[in-house]
Amino acid sequence: MDFLKLETEMRRLALEAGTVIMEIYGLDDFAVESKDDESPVTAADKAADAHISAGLTAAFPDTLLVTEEQAASHAESAASFLIVDPLDGTKEFIKRRGEFTVNIAYVENGTPIRGVVYAPAKGRLFYTQADGQTVEEEGPFDPAVKGAVAPVSVTTPDNSALMVVASKSHRDAATDAYIAKYSVKDMTSAGSSLKLCLVATGEADLYPRLGRTMEWDTAAGQAVLLGAGGQMVRFDDHTPLTYGKAGYENPFFIAYAPGVELKEA
């Protein structure tokens, strides 16, 4: 894989998809449909998916492409593949909370090693550079020209005063019970893959997810987290979270800054 080309194309397509999404977000009303799994989908999901898919297919025609909106056609897997959630946080989009993201990642041998997470309504853009280092770019953003970037890195956690982030739309009693095992200084909630980015930037130390997610929900955020020195493991046995699984469904997981003393399930 040409990682410089990958960085350029993922960044460009994420920004362009964000523009498409925000045009629909700005409408007075937009239709909301239900998919087979009863999750919502909007015109923004579909339009962003079409734009990103066309761009990635043109740039990397020999690389398998997996996207949420075309999930029914993804029976195959491969040692390396591109994986996309064109609008992660559709519920946040519908409720106009702004905490939704465009996620594009490249997986190699089960690990997402490059990715981009763009939150267009929040004006935040995170991605792994060609060398694997995660950066956050300052706006305003130009799809054709890379702007000023700052390296992103996890912080050294204080296990007596942890910062924890949890899901805004999927918080439950089991999650609260697990978080209660830690000494927590403060908690915040966020939507979509922004939670993983908050751990990557040091704005949080720990993000446990005890709920259903798919690989396209997490791959880009995990790439951003790994490129910032963070880790992401299965909830049950604390082994690394891997990709290319049957059905592309994730187990429960924990994202964290190294140094967090993980508790058992």
FITISE-138866 format. One record per residue (C-alpha): residue number from 1; x, y, z. Coordinates in steps of 0.5 Angstrom, whole numbers, plus 500, padded with zeros to 3 digits. Layout:
// residues N
(nuba NUM,(X,Y,Z));
...
//
This chain:
// residues 265
(nuba 1,(500,500,500));
(nuba 2,(502,507,498));
(nuba 3,(501,510,505));
(nuba 4,(502,517,503));
(nuba 5,(497,516,497));
(nuba 6,(493,513,502));
(nuba 7,(493,519,507));
(nuba 8,(492,524,502));
(nuba 9,(486,520,499));
(nuba 10,(483,519,506));
(nuba 11,(483,526,508));
(nuba 12,(480,529,502));
(nuba 13,(475,524,501));
(nuba 14,(473,525,509));
(nuba 15,(473,532,508));
(nuba 16,(469,532,501));
(nuba 17,(464,527,505));
(nuba 18,(463,532,511));
(nuba 19,(461,537,506));
(nuba 20,(456,533,503));
(nuba 21,(453,531,510));
(nuba 22,(453,538,512));
(nuba 23,(449,540,506));
(nuba 24,(443,535,508));
(nuba 25,(444,537,516));
(nuba 26,(443,544,514));
(nuba 27,(436,542,511));
(nuba 28,(429,544,515));
(nuba 29,(428,536,514));
(nuba 30,(430,530,512));
(nuba 31,(428,523,511));
(nuba 32,(430,518,516));
(nuba 33,(429,510,514));
(nuba 34,(430,504,518));
(nuba 35,(435,498,516));
(nuba 36,(434,491,517));
(nuba 37,(437,491,523));
(nuba 38,(432,497,525));
(nuba 39,(438,502,525));
(nuba 40,(437,509,522));
(nuba 41,(439,511,515));
(nuba 42,(439,518,512));
(nuba 43,(440,521,505));
(nuba 44,(447,523,508));
(nuba 45,(449,516,510));
(nuba 46,(448,514,503));
(nuba 47,(450,520,499));
(nuba 48,(457,520,503));
(nuba 49,(458,513,502));
(nuba 50,(457,513,495));
(nuba 51,(462,519,494));
(nuba 52,(467,515,499));
(nuba 53,(466,509,495));
(nuba 54,(467,512,488));
(nuba 55,(474,515,491));
(nuba 56,(477,509,494));
(nuba 57,(475,505,488));
(nuba 58,(478,509,483));
(nuba 59,(484,510,488));
(nuba 60,(485,503,490));
(nuba 61,(482,499,485));
(nuba 62,(485,492,488));
(nuba 63,(484,493,495));
(nuba 64,(477,490,498));
(nuba 65,(473,496,500));
(nuba 66,(468,494,506));
(nuba 67,(462,500,508));
(nuba 68,(457,500,512));
(nuba 69,(452,502,507));
(nuba 70,(454,496,503));
(nuba 71,(454,491,508));
(nuba 72,(450,486,505));
(nuba 73,(455,485,500));
(nuba 74,(461,484,504));
(nuba 75,(461,476,505));
(nuba 76,(469,476,503));
(nuba 77,(474,478,507));
(nuba 78,(482,479,506));
(nuba 79,(489,480,509));
(nuba 80,(488,488,508));
(nuba 81,(482,492,506));
(nuba 82,(479,499,507));
(nuba 83,(473,500,511));
(nuba 84,(468,506,512));
(nuba 85,(463,508,516));
(nuba 86,(460,514,512));
(nuba 87,(456,517,517));
(nuba 88,(458,514,524));
(nuba 89,(453,517,529));
(nuba 90,(447,517,525));
(nuba 91,(442,518,531));
(nuba 92,(446,524,533));
(nuba 93,(446,527,526));
(nuba 94,(438,526,527));
(nuba 95,(438,529,534));
(nuba 96,(442,535,531));
(nuba 97,(447,534,536));
(nuba 98,(453,535,532));
(nuba 99,(457,529,535));
(nuba 100,(457,525,528));
(nuba 101,(463,523,524));
(nuba 102,(466,520,517));
(nuba 103,(470,514,518));
(nuba 104,(475,511,513));
(nuba 105,(481,506,515));
(nuba 106,(486,501,512));
(nuba 107,(486,495,516));
(nuba 108,(492,490,515));
(nuba 109,(493,483,518));
(nuba 110,(487,484,523));
(nuba 111,(489,491,525));
(nuba 112,(487,498,523));
(nuba 113,(494,502,522));
(nuba 114,(491,508,518));
(nuba 115,(485,512,519));
(nuba 116,(481,519,519));
(nuba 117,(476,521,523));
(nuba 118,(472,527,521));
(nuba 119,(467,531,525));
(nuba 120,(464,536,520));
(nuba 121,(459,539,525));
(nuba 122,(465,540,531));
(nuba 123,(470,542,526));
(nuba 124,(475,537,528));
(nuba 125,(479,533,524));
(nuba 126,(484,527,526));
(nuba 127,(488,522,522));
(nuba 128,(494,518,521));
(nuba 129,(500,521,517));
(nuba 130,(504,516,512));
(nuba 131,(509,515,518));
(nuba 132,(503,512,522));
(nuba 133,(503,518,527));
(nuba 134,(496,521,529));
(nuba 135,(495,528,528));
(nuba 136,(490,533,529));
(nuba 137,(489,538,523));
(nuba 138,(487,546,524));
(nuba 139,(481,549,520));
(nuba 140,(479,551,516));
(nuba 141,(480,545,512));
(nuba 142,(481,545,504));
(nuba 143,(481,538,501));
(nuba 144,(486,539,496));
(nuba 145,(491,542,501));
(nuba 146,(493,540,508));
(nuba 147,(493,545,513));
(nuba 148,(497,546,520));
(nuba 149,(497,539,524));
(nuba 150,(499,538,531));
(nuba 151,(501,531,533));
(nuba 152,(496,527,538));
(nuba 153,(498,523,544));
(nuba 154,(495,520,550));
(nuba 155,(497,522,557));
(nuba 156,(500,518,562));
(nuba 157,(494,517,567));
(nuba 158,(493,517,574));
(nuba 159,(489,511,576));
(nuba 160,(487,515,582));
(nuba 161,(483,520,578));
(nuba 162,(481,517,571));
(nuba 163,(478,521,566));
(nuba 164,(472,517,563));
(nuba 165,(468,517,556));
(nuba 166,(462,513,555));
(nuba 167,(457,513,549));
(nuba 168,(452,518,549));
(nuba 169,(446,514,546));
(nuba 170,(448,507,548));
(nuba 171,(450,508,556));
(nuba 172,(447,502,560));
(nuba 173,(447,500,567));
(nuba 174,(452,494,565));
(nuba 175,(457,500,563));
(nuba 176,(456,504,569));
(nuba 177,(457,498,574));
(nuba 178,(464,497,570));
(nuba 179,(466,504,570));
(nuba 180,(464,504,578));
(nuba 181,(470,499,579));
(nuba 182,(475,505,577));
(nuba 183,(477,511,581));
(nuba 184,(474,516,577));
(nuba 185,(476,524,577));
(nuba 186,(471,526,572));
(nuba 187,(466,523,566));
(nuba 188,(464,526,559));
(nuba 189,(459,523,554));
(nuba 190,(460,523,547));
(nuba 191,(457,520,540));
(nuba 192,(460,516,535));
(nuba 193,(468,515,534));
(nuba 194,(469,522,537));
(nuba 195,(470,518,544));
(nuba 196,(476,514,541));
(nuba 197,(479,521,539));
(nuba 198,(478,523,546));
(nuba 199,(482,518,549));
(nuba 200,(488,519,543));
(nuba 201,(488,526,545));
(nuba 202,(489,525,552));
(nuba 203,(482,528,554));
(nuba 204,(480,522,557));
(nuba 205,(484,516,559));
(nuba 206,(479,510,559));
(nuba 207,(473,508,554));
(nuba 208,(469,502,555));
(nuba 209,(464,499,550));
(nuba 210,(459,494,553));
(nuba 211,(455,494,547));
(nuba 212,(454,492,540));
(nuba 213,(459,495,535));
(nuba 214,(461,493,528));
(nuba 215,(468,494,525));
(nuba 216,(466,500,521));
(nuba 217,(464,504,527));
(nuba 218,(471,503,530));
(nuba 219,(476,502,525));
(nuba 220,(478,509,524));
(nuba 221,(478,511,531));
(nuba 222,(482,505,533));
(nuba 223,(487,507,528));
(nuba 224,(487,514,530));
(nuba 225,(488,511,538));
(nuba 226,(494,507,536));
(nuba 227,(497,512,532));
(nuba 228,(497,516,538));
(nuba 229,(500,511,543));
(nuba 230,(493,508,545));
(nuba 231,(491,501,546));
(nuba 232,(484,498,544));
(nuba 233,(483,491,547));
(nuba 234,(477,486,548));
(nuba 235,(473,487,554));
(nuba 236,(473,479,556));
(nuba 237,(480,477,556));
(nuba 238,(484,484,554));
(nuba 239,(487,481,548));
(nuba 240,(488,486,542));
(nuba 241,(481,488,538));
(nuba 242,(482,485,531));
(nuba 243,(479,486,524));
(nuba 244,(476,482,519));
(nuba 245,(472,478,523));
(nuba 246,(466,474,520));
(nuba 247,(460,479,519));
(nuba 248,(465,484,521));
(nuba 249,(461,485,528));
(nuba 250,(466,487,534));
(nuba 251,(466,484,541));
(nuba 252,(465,489,547));
(nuba 253,(472,493,548));
(nuba 254,(476,497,552));
(nuba 255,(480,503,549));
(nuba 256,(485,506,554));
(nuba 257,(491,510,555));
(nuba 258,(497,505,557));
(nuba 259,(498,505,564));
(nuba 260,(491,505,566));
(nuba 261,(490,499,571));
(nuba 262,(484,495,567));
(nuba 263,(479,491,571));
(nuba 264,(476,485,570));
(nuba 265,(470,484,567));
//
